[in-house]
Amino acid sequence: MKLLLAAVLAVLVATPAFAQLEENFLTCAHGDGGDVQIAACSWMIKHGKQKDADLAVSFVNRGVAYQLRGDYPKAAFDYTQATTLLPAYGLAWVNLGSLFELDQQPDKALKLYTNAVERQPDFPLGWFARGKLYVTMHKPDLAIADYNTYMKLQPNDPEAYNNRGDAYLSAGKPDAALADFDHALTLKPDYLEAKQNRGFANLRLAQYDAAIADETAVLAAKPQTAAALYIRGLAKQKKGDNSAQADLTAAKAIDPKIESTFSAS
């Protein structure tokens, strides 16, 4: 899941406490997720005398710090406070939804991501997060629709093209998937996940040599990639290549569940 540290522009009026206010403001907005950031955000929440929108940002920043250290209940509290203070704050809804997704509660996550896109439709991450969740929920058409909206807001994100390509594969549209994986690799030539996925799309399209070439490139960079070995083995098998079984066996040795993963895809 992508976590963003929120930042807010503020005009700070010179007062005797200006230095303390400035230091805590900057540390809360740009900290590294540790105790120092949490303390700074807590100071801003208690003493910063912020307007609701700025206070919501401090809660989200502290929530991110808590989430990064694995303290999900405190993170959830802070994100919820932010949504109460600023209901149109898409990042707060997305980050809160991410906690439920991590907790294997996709239906609750979906409601929160939907709040994000409905309340702040120009916030790209809401569409991205919901689209990615729809893929895992085996709702590829809804995922594709969300990625379409996301790409209007962020047209040059290779991960979005890769993920939409994955959705197209799930929807039984390997030609459209191949085009998305190609575009993802144009934007990011070293994107191994997209190359692996393109190999699978080529396999689906009976373009076995292209599938083998893609997976071989992935394996050159990451030799222990079970999915790449398995896809290459399947492509070789379709070509009648005697080395196919070696790839399939190696893939199963790395991931014993790899065969069931692909039989369900």
URFEN-V338392 format. One record per backbone hydrogen bond with DSSP energy under -0.5 kcal/mol. CO is the residue of the C=O (numbers start at 1). NH is the residue of the N-H. E is the energy in kcal/mol with one decimal. If there is no record, write none. Layout:
co=CO nh=NH e=E
co=CO nh=NH e=E
//
This chain:
co=4 nh=6 e=-0.7
co=10 nh=12 e=-0.7
co=11 nh=13 e=-0.6
co=15 nh=18 e=-2.0
co=17 nh=21 e=-2.6
co=18 nh=22 e=-3.1
co=19 nh=23 e=-2.5
co=20 nh=24 e=-2.3
co=21 nh=25 e=-2.4
co=22 nh=26 e=-2.5
co=23 nh=27 e=-2.3
co=24 nh=28 e=-2.5
co=25 nh=29 e=-1.9
co=26 nh=30 e=-2.1
co=27 nh=31 e=-1.0
co=34 nh=38 e=-2.1
co=35 nh=39 e=-2.6
co=36 nh=40 e=-2.1
co=37 nh=41 e=-2.8
co=38 nh=42 e=-2.5
co=39 nh=43 e=-2.2
co=40 nh=44 e=-2.3
co=41 nh=45 e=-2.7
co=42 nh=46 e=-2.2
co=43 nh=47 e=-3.5
co=43 nh=48 e=-0.6
co=44 nh=48 e=-1.6
co=51 nh=55 e=-2.9
co=52 nh=56 e=-2.4
co=53 nh=57 e=-1.4
co=54 nh=58 e=-1.9
co=55 nh=59 e=-2.1
co=56 nh=60 e=-2.2
co=57 nh=61 e=-2.8
co=58 nh=62 e=-2.3
co=59 nh=63 e=-2.5
co=60 nh=64 e=-2.7
co=61 nh=65 e=-1.8
co=62 nh=66 e=-2.5
co=63 nh=67 e=-2.7
co=64 nh=68 e=-2.7
co=65 nh=69 e=-1.2
co=66 nh=71 e=-2.6
co=67 nh=70 e=-1.5
co=70 nh=72 e=-1.4
co=71 nh=75 e=-1.9
co=72 nh=76 e=-3.0
co=73 nh=77 e=-2.1
co=74 nh=78 e=-2.2
co=75 nh=79 e=-2.7
co=76 nh=80 e=-2.4
co=77 nh=81 e=-2.3
co=78 nh=82 e=-2.1
co=79 nh=83 e=-2.2
co=80 nh=84 e=-1.8
co=81 nh=85 e=-2.2
co=82 nh=86 e=-2.7
co=86 nh=89 e=-1.7
co=88 nh=90 e=-1.1
co=89 nh=92 e=-0.5
co=89 nh=93 e=-1.5
co=90 nh=94 e=-2.5
co=91 nh=95 e=-2.8
co=92 nh=96 e=-2.1
co=93 nh=97 e=-2.6
co=94 nh=98 e=-2.3
co=95 nh=99 e=-1.1
co=96 nh=99 e=-0.5
co=96 nh=100 e=-1.2
co=97 nh=101 e=-2.2
co=98 nh=102 e=-2.4
co=99 nh=103 e=-1.4
co=100 nh=105 e=-2.8
co=101 nh=104 e=-1.6
co=105 nh=109 e=-2.1
co=106 nh=110 e=-2.8
co=107 nh=111 e=-1.7
co=108 nh=112 e=-1.7
co=109 nh=113 e=-2.7
co=110 nh=114 e=-2.4
co=111 nh=115 e=-1.9
co=112 nh=116 e=-1.8
co=113 nh=117 e=-2.1
co=114 nh=118 e=-2.3
co=115 nh=119 e=-2.6
co=116 nh=120 e=-2.2
co=120 nh=123 e=-2.0
co=122 nh=124 e=-0.8
co=123 nh=126 e=-1.1
co=123 nh=127 e=-0.7
co=124 nh=127 e=-0.6
co=124 nh=128 e=-2.0
co=125 nh=129 e=-2.9
co=126 nh=130 e=-2.2
co=127 nh=131 e=-2.4
co=128 nh=132 e=-2.6
co=129 nh=133 e=-2.0
co=130 nh=134 e=-2.5
co=131 nh=135 e=-1.5
co=132 nh=136 e=-1.6
co=133 nh=137 e=-1.7
co=134 nh=139 e=-2.8
co=135 nh=138 e=-1.6
co=139 nh=143 e=-2.0
co=140 nh=144 e=-2.8
co=141 nh=145 e=-1.9
co=142 nh=146 e=-2.0
co=143 nh=147 e=-2.6
co=144 nh=148 e=-2.2
co=145 nh=149 e=-1.7
co=146 nh=150 e=-2.6
co=147 nh=151 e=-2.7
co=148 nh=152 e=-1.0
co=149 nh=152 e=-0.6
co=149 nh=153 e=-1.0
co=150 nh=153 e=-0.8
co=150 nh=154 e=-2.7
co=154 nh=157 e=-0.8
co=156 nh=158 e=-0.7
co=157 nh=161 e=-1.5
co=158 nh=162 e=-2.4
co=159 nh=163 e=-2.7
co=160 nh=164 e=-2.8
co=161 nh=165 e=-2.3
co=162 nh=166 e=-2.0
co=163 nh=167 e=-2.0
co=164 nh=168 e=-2.6
co=165 nh=169 e=-2.2
co=166 nh=170 e=-2.1
co=167 nh=171 e=-1.8
co=168 nh=173 e=-3.0
co=169 nh=172 e=-1.6
co=173 nh=177 e=-2.1
co=174 nh=178 e=-2.7
co=175 nh=179 e=-1.9
co=176 nh=180 e=-1.9
co=177 nh=181 e=-2.6
co=178 nh=182 e=-2.5
co=179 nh=183 e=-2.0
co=180 nh=184 e=-2.6
co=181 nh=185 e=-2.1
co=182 nh=186 e=-1.6
co=183 nh=187 e=-2.2
co=184 nh=188 e=-2.0
co=188 nh=191 e=-1.9
co=190 nh=192 e=-1.3
co=191 nh=195 e=-1.9
co=192 nh=196 e=-2.7
co=193 nh=197 e=-2.5
co=194 nh=198 e=-2.5
co=195 nh=199 e=-2.0
co=196 nh=200 e=-1.7
co=197 nh=201 e=-2.3
co=198 nh=202 e=-2.8
co=199 nh=203 e=-2.0
co=200 nh=204 e=-2.3
co=201 nh=205 e=-1.7
co=202 nh=207 e=-3.1
co=203 nh=206 e=-1.7
co=206 nh=208 e=-1.0
co=207 nh=211 e=-2.1
co=208 nh=212 e=-2.7
co=209 nh=213 e=-2.3
co=210 nh=214 e=-2.3
co=211 nh=215 e=-2.4
co=212 nh=216 e=-2.3
co=213 nh=217 e=-1.9
co=214 nh=218 e=-2.0
co=215 nh=219 e=-2.6
co=216 nh=220 e=-1.7
co=217 nh=221 e=-1.1
co=218 nh=221 e=-0.5
co=218 nh=222 e=-2.9
co=222 nh=225 e=-1.3
co=224 nh=226 e=-1.0
co=225 nh=229 e=-2.1
co=226 nh=230 e=-2.6
co=227 nh=231 e=-2.8
co=228 nh=232 e=-2.4
co=229 nh=233 e=-2.4
co=230 nh=234 e=-2.4
co=231 nh=235 e=-2.5
co=232 nh=236 e=-2.6
co=233 nh=237 e=-2.4
co=234 nh=238 e=-2.1
co=235 nh=239 e=-1.3
co=236 nh=240 e=-0.6
co=236 nh=241 e=-2.8
co=237 nh=240 e=-1.1
co=241 nh=244 e=-1.7
co=243 nh=247 e=-1.3
co=244 nh=248 e=-2.3
co=245 nh=249 e=-2.7
co=246 nh=250 e=-2.2
co=247 nh=251 e=-2.4
co=248 nh=252 e=-2.1
co=249 nh=253 e=-1.8
co=250 nh=254 e=-1.5
co=251 nh=255 e=-2.7
co=255 nh=258 e=-2.2
co=257 nh=261 e=-2.0
co=258 nh=262 e=-1.9
co=259 nh=263 e=-2.0
co=260 nh=264 e=-1.3
co=262 nh=265 e=-0.6
//
